[in-house]
Amino acid sequence: YSEEELNSGFKKTMAFQPRVIKQNRGSAGEGIWLCWLVDGSYCKNFGDASCGDSDMLKLMEMNDNHVEHHTVAEFLEFCVRGPVGPKAGSWESTFPGKYLEGGKEAGGQLVDQRLLPRISEGEVRVLLVSDQVQMIVHKKPDGGGLSAVGGNSI
């Protein structure tokens, strides 16, 4: 994403259904956010609506499952300029945001994907070396949470 693509794309996808926004670098859940509209008023079809800057989001960061509430504009500012951005508001996250920093060459990319409603059941990870499967792991969140980071391998 460029900043402009992130702004227009996220506002459209967020208006449609809950999202997972994740950076293209790091591990252990940092830079991965589950996103919901606070008022839950999603449009029926993709593209029917776009969020406004002042729409409120419930955000859960997957590294520690903490929850924050921010406007769409504050979240997008955090993603681009970090918590010190002039429109970012006040953040509890200990991570720096700035997910587009350095561009594609430095891994400065974001993935915007649908939040799967059954994520609490866990996820399957397939570990490969070259084209050979080394291990298949089912990671299940602890205590009914949503993040498998630090969860149990079954």
C-alpha positions in Angstrom: 0.0 0.0 0.0 0.9 3.6 -0.5 -0.6 5.9 2.2 -3.4 6.9 -0.2 -4.2 3.3 -1.1 -4.2 2.4 2.6 -6.6 5.2 3.4 -9.1 4.5 0.6 -8.8 0.7 0.7 -9.0 0.2 4.5 -12.0 2.5 4.8 -13.9 0.4 2.2 -12.9 -3.0 3.6 -13.6 -1.9 7.2 -17.1 -0.7 6.3 -17.8 -4.2 5.0 -16.6 -6.6 7.7 -14.1 -7.0 10.6 -10.5 -7.0 9.5 -7.0 -8.2 10.3 -4.3 -5.6 9.5 -0.8 -6.9 9.7 2.6 -5.7 8.8 4.9 -7.6 6.5 7.7 -8.1 9.0 8.2 -9.2 12.6 6.7 -12.1 14.4 5.1 -12.9 17.7 2.0 -10.8 16.9 3.5 -7.3 16.9 2.0 -5.2 14.2 -1.1 -7.4 13.9 -4.4 -5.8 14.7 -7.9 -7.2 14.8 -10.3 -4.4 13.9 -14.0 -4.0 14.5 -16.4 -1.1 14.0 -17.6 -0.1 17.5 -21.2 0.4 16.4 -21.1 -2.9 14.4 -22.9 -1.3 11.4 -21.2 -3.1 8.5 -22.6 -2.6 5.0 -24.2 -5.6 3.2 -22.0 -5.6 0.1 -18.4 -4.7 -0.4 -18.1 -1.2 -1.8 -21.6 -0.1 -0.7 -20.0 2.2 2.0 -16.7 3.6 3.3 -15.8 4.5 6.8 -15.4 8.1 7.7 -12.3 9.4 9.6 -14.4 9.8 12.8 -15.8 6.3 12.9 -14.8 4.4 16.0 -12.8 1.2 15.9 -12.2 -1.5 18.5 -8.6 -2.7 18.0 -6.9 -5.7 19.5 -3.1 -6.1 19.1 -2.2 -9.7 18.8 1.2 -9.6 20.6 -0.5 -9.2 23.9 -4.3 -9.1 23.2 -4.7 -5.6 24.6 -7.7 -3.6 23.3 -7.7 0.1 22.3 -10.4 2.3 20.9 -9.5 4.8 18.2 -11.0 6.6 15.2 -10.3 5.4 11.7 -8.1 8.5 11.2 -6.1 7.8 14.3 -5.5 4.1 13.4 -4.4 5.1 9.8 -2.1 7.7 11.2 -0.6 5.1 13.6 0.0 2.7 10.7 1.7 5.3 8.6 3.5 7.7 11.1 3.3 5.8 14.4 2.0 7.0 17.7 3.8 10.3 17.5 2.0 11.3 14.3 0.1 14.5 14.7 -3.3 12.8 14.2 -2.5 9.6 16.0 -4.1 10.3 19.4 -2.8 8.4 22.5 -1.7 4.8 22.2 -1.1 2.0 24.7 0.8 -0.1 22.2 4.5 -0.4 22.9 5.3 -1.0 19.2 6.1 1.9 16.9 3.6 1.5 14.1 5.0 3.1 10.9 4.2 -0.1 9.0 4.8 1.4 5.5 8.2 2.9 6.5 10.9 2.1 4.0 8.6 1.0 1.3 8.4 -2.5 -0.3 12.2 -2.7 -0.4 12.4 -2.6 3.4 9.3 -4.8 4.0 7.1 -1.7 4.6 3.9 -3.3 3.5 0.5 -4.1 5.1 -1.9 -7.0 4.6 -5.6 -6.3 5.0 -7.6 -9.5 5.3 -11.0 -10.6 6.6 -11.1 -11.6 10.2 -12.2 -15.2 10.2 -14.9 -15.7 12.8 -13.6 -19.2 13.8 -10.1 -17.9 14.6 -10.7 -18.8 18.3 -10.5 -22.5 17.3 -6.9 -22.0 16.3 -4.8 -22.0 13.2 -2.8 -24.5 11.3 0.8 -23.6 10.4 2.7 -25.6 7.8 6.5 -25.3 8.2 8.5 -25.8 5.0 12.1 -26.1 4.1 12.3 -25.5 0.3 9.4 -27.6 -1.0 9.4 -30.2 1.8 6.9 -30.1 4.7 8.8 -30.3 8.0 6.0 -29.9 10.5 2.3 -29.2 10.7 1.3 -27.3 13.9 -2.2 -26.5 15.2 -1.8 -23.4 17.3 -4.7 -22.7 19.7 -5.2 -19.5 21.6 -4.9 -19.7 25.4 -8.0 -19.2 27.5 -10.5 -18.6 24.7 -8.5 -15.7 23.3 -8.1 -14.8 19.7 -4.3 -14.9 19.2 -2.3 -18.1 18.9 0.9 -16.2 19.7 2.1 -17.9 22.9 -0.8 -20.3 22.6 -0.6 -24.1 22.7 0.7 -26.3 20.0 -1.5 -29.3 19.8 
